[in-house]
């Protein structure tokens, strides 16, 4: 369980790091074909690496708490669970959704179905959201390694 949780965290944080790097190289929407290609790649990373890794982290974390009685009374494990659920929800709302939407919108703009002026509206929000989620994911890794003696729940 721990191995799968770690693999999921590696994929999730790696995907976020890749998305941050790609966001720093996104061309202006005036270079429509390059912009659409980059946003398509980012949509693919969000769909095929970020989302499955995020799900794997959450599911294996939940199973680890359910199967290990030591985790059930550990405050650090519950802190990770709460922040993990928030990362999962925010990952959908602030990363997965906007990345897929912008990839689709840029492809439609390339096909002359929508006005290219509608592109790149979410870049700033995506950038900030990725940094916040990466910081929370890093804090979760630190909690999992350090395992501080937070409030112990009664048995």
N, C-alpha and C positions, 0 to 999 in steps of 0.2 A: 504494500500500500504506500509506504514511504517513498519507494523508488518511483512509482507512477506519479505521486504528488510532486516529487522533485522534477521529473521529466516535464510535467505540465507547467510548472513554474518557470523552467528554463525556456520552454516554447513561448509562454505568455510574455515574459520579460524580453526575450529576444525579438519577438514580433513587435513589441512596443518600441524597442530600440531601433529596429529597422524602419518602422513607420516614422519615427522622429527624424532619422537620417533622410529618408525620402522626402519628408515635408520640407526639409531645408533645401532640397534641390528641385522642388516643383517649379516648373517654368510658369511664366505669366499665362493666363488664359488666352492672350492674344496669339500665342504659339499653340494653337488649338490641338494639332495632332500630337505634339509632344506632351501637352498637358493631359490630354485624354489617355495617352499611353501610360504616363506616370500614375494617374489616378486609377486606371484599371489595375495596374500592378499593386497599388496600395489596397484597393478593394479585394484583390486576391489574397494578399497577406492577412487582411482582417478576417476574411471568410475562412481560409484554409489553414491558417496557423494560429492566429490570435484566438478566435472563437473556440475551436476544439481544445486548445490548451487551457483556456479559461474554464471551460466545462470540466475538463479533467482535474484541474486543481480543486474546484469546488466539490465535485463528486467524491474524489479520493479523500479530501479533508473531512467531509461529512461522514464517510464510511470509517475513517480512522477514529473519529470521536465516538461513533456508535459502537465500534468493535473493541475499543481500548478503554477499560474502566479508569485507568490513570488519567487519560485525557479528559474524561467526563467531569472530573473535579478540579482540573487545572485551569486557572483563570487565563493564562496565556493562550490556551487552546480556544477558549471562548472568545477572546479578543480577536484571534485570527479568524475565527468563524464569522464574527460580525463584520469585520473589515473585508473579509473575502466575499461575503454576500453583497456588500456595497460595491466592491470592485466589479463583481459579476453584473449587477444591475447597471452601473455606470458604464461598464464596458459595452453593453448593448446600446445604451442611450447616447453616449458621447463619442464612441469610437466606431463600433460595428455599423450602426445605422448611418451616420454621416459619411463614412468611408464608402459604403455601398451606394448610397444615394448620389454622392458626388461622382463616383465612377460611372453610374448609369446616366447621370445628367450630362457629363462630359462626352460620353459616347453619343447621346442624342444630339448634343450641340455639333459634334463632328458630322453627324448625318443631316444637319441643317433642320432639325425638328424643333429645337429650342434656341433662344437667344444666348450666345456665349457670355453676355453681360451678367447672366445669372450665376456664373461659375465663381468659385473661390470664396464664397461668402462664409464658409465655415472653417477656413484655414486657421485663424487665430484661436477659435474655440477648440479645434482638434489638437493644436499644439499644446495649449494649456492643459487640456484633459489628459493627454498622454503623459505629460510630466507629473501631474498629480497622481494618476494611476500607477506610474512607475515608482513614485515615492512610496505609495501605500504598499505596493507589492514588495518593495525592498524592506519596508518595515515588517511585513509578514515573514519574510525570510529571516530577518534578524530575530523576531520573536520565536520562530521555530528552532533556531540554533541556540539562542541564549536561554530561552525558557525561564524568564524571570518569575520570581515568586509573587505573582499577583494574587489578589484575593482568592483563596481556595474556597471552592464551593463545598457546602456540607455534604457528607456522604449519605 
